[in-house]
Amino acid sequence: MVKAFTVKKARGFTLVEVMFALAVFGLAALAALMVATQQIHSTQYLQERYFAQLVASNQLAEAAAPSQLSKKWPPQNNDSGSVELAGQTWYWQQRVLETVTDDLREVTISVRTEENGPVVAELSTFVGRR
C-alpha cells in the first residue's frame, strides 16, 4: 500500500509581511529619533538662554548698584565686556539711553555667545538719580 503524502500548510509570515513590518518599525524608529533630537536641541537652547539671562541680570545689577549706593550715575557711553559663566565666555554690551525725565536713564544689557554674534538675551531697566 502506498502512503499518500499530505502537504502541511506552513505557518509563519511571508516575506512581504516581514518587509512591511520592518518598514513600519523603521518609520516609527525614525520618528522617535527625530523627536529625541528636537528635544536635545530645545534643551540646549533653553540652557543657553538661561545662562545669557543670568549674565544680563548680573550686569544690570552692577550697572544699577552705583547709582543706588552712591551719587554716581550710570555711564553715558556704551560699555561692553566679557564674563565667564558655566564654562563659556559670554559677551555683553551695556547701552544707556536718556529718557524724557532728566533724573532717569534706561540701561539695556545685550548678551551674546560670540563677540559679534546674534543677541541671545537682552534685559532693560530704568535707573533713577537720587
C-alpha positions as CSV (number, residue, x, y, z in Angstrom):
1,M,0.0,0.0,0.0
2,V,1.2,3.4,-1.0
3,K,1.1,6.1,1.6
4,A,-0.3,9.4,0.4
5,F,1.8,12.3,1.2
6,T,-0.1,15.2,2.7
7,V,1.2,18.6,2.3
8,K,1.3,20.5,5.5
9,K,0.5,24.2,5.3
10,A,3.5,26.1,6.5
11,R,2.7,28.6,9.3
12,G,4.6,31.9,9.6
13,F,4.9,35.2,7.9
14,T,5.5,35.7,4.2
15,L,8.4,37.8,3.0
16,V,6.1,40.7,2.1
17,E,4.6,40.7,5.6
18,V,8.1,40.8,7.2
19,M,9.3,43.6,4.9
20,F,6.1,45.6,5.6
21,A,6.6,45.2,9.3
22,L,10.2,46.3,9.1
23,A,9.2,49.4,7.1
24,V,6.6,50.3,9.7
25,F,9.1,49.8,12.5
26,G,11.8,51.8,10.6
27,L,9.4,54.7,10.2
28,A,8.4,54.6,13.9
29,A,12.1,54.5,15.0
30,L,12.9,57.4,12.7
31,A,10.1,59.5,14.2
32,A,11.2,58.7,17.7
33,L,14.8,59.6,16.8
34,M,13.6,62.9,15.3
35,V,11.6,63.7,18.5
36,A,14.6,62.9,20.7
37,T,16.9,65.1,18.5
38,Q,14.5,68.0,18.7
39,Q,14.3,67.6,22.5
40,I,18.1,67.8,22.8
41,H,18.2,71.0,20.6
42,S,15.4,72.6,22.7
43,T,17.2,71.7,25.9
44,Q,20.5,73.2,24.7
45,Y,18.6,76.4,23.5
46,L,16.9,76.8,26.9
47,Q,20.2,76.3,28.7
48,E,22.0,78.9,26.6
49,R,19.1,81.4,27.0
50,Y,19.0,80.8,30.8
51,F,22.7,81.5,31.2
52,A,22.5,84.5,29.0
53,Q,19.6,85.9,31.1
54,L,21.7,85.3,34.2
55,V,24.7,87.2,32.7
56,A,22.4,90.1,31.7
57,S,20.8,90.2,35.1
58,N,24.2,90.3,36.9
59,Q,25.4,93.1,34.6
60,L,22.2,95.1,35.2
61,A,22.6,94.7,38.9
62,E,26.2,96.0,38.6
63,A,25.1,98.9,36.4
64,A,22.3,100.0,38.8
65,A,24.2,99.5,42.0
66,P,26.5,102.5,41.8
67,S,23.5,104.9,41.4
68,Q,21.7,103.3,44.3
69,L,24.6,103.1,46.7
70,S,26.2,106.4,45.9
71,K,25.6,109.5,43.9
72,K,27.2,108.1,40.8
73,W,25.2,108.0,37.6
74,P,25.4,105.2,35.0
75,P,27.9,106.0,32.3
76,Q,26.6,107.7,29.2
77,N,28.9,105.9,26.8
78,N,28.3,102.3,25.8
79,D,30.2,99.8,27.9
80,S,31.0,96.2,27.0
81,G,32.9,93.3,28.2
82,S,33.0,89.5,28.7
83,V,32.4,87.2,31.6
84,E,33.0,83.5,32.2
85,L,29.9,81.5,33.2
86,A,29.3,77.8,33.1
87,G,32.5,77.1,31.2
88,Q,31.6,79.5,28.4
89,T,32.6,83.1,27.6
90,W,29.6,85.5,27.3
91,Y,30.0,88.9,25.7
92,W,27.8,91.7,27.0
93,Q,27.1,95.2,25.9
94,Q,25.6,97.9,28.0
95,R,23.6,100.7,26.4
96,V,22.5,103.7,28.4
97,L,19.8,106.0,27.0
98,E,18.4,109.2,28.2
99,T,14.7,109.5,28.8
100,V,12.4,112.5,28.8
101,T,12.9,112.8,32.5
102,D,16.4,114.2,33.4
103,D,16.8,112.0,36.5
104,L,16.0,108.7,34.8
105,R,18.1,106.6,32.4
106,E,17.3,103.4,30.6
107,V,20.0,100.8,30.9
108,T,19.9,97.8,28.4
109,I,22.2,94.8,28.6
110,S,22.6,92.6,25.5
111,V,24.3,89.2,25.8
112,R,25.9,87.2,23.0
113,T,27.8,83.9,22.8
114,E,30.2,85.3,20.2
115,E,31.6,88.8,20.2
116,N,29.8,89.8,17.0
117,G,27.1,87.1,17.1
118,P,23.4,87.4,17.4
119,V,21.9,88.6,20.7
120,V,20.8,85.6,22.9
121,A,19.3,87.7,25.7
122,E,18.5,91.3,26.4
123,L,17.3,92.9,29.6
124,S,16.4,96.6,30.3
125,T,15.8,98.6,33.4
126,F,15.4,102.2,34.4
127,V,17.8,103.8,36.9
128,G,17.0,107.0,38.7
129,R,19.2,109.6,40.2
130,R,18.8,110.0,44.0
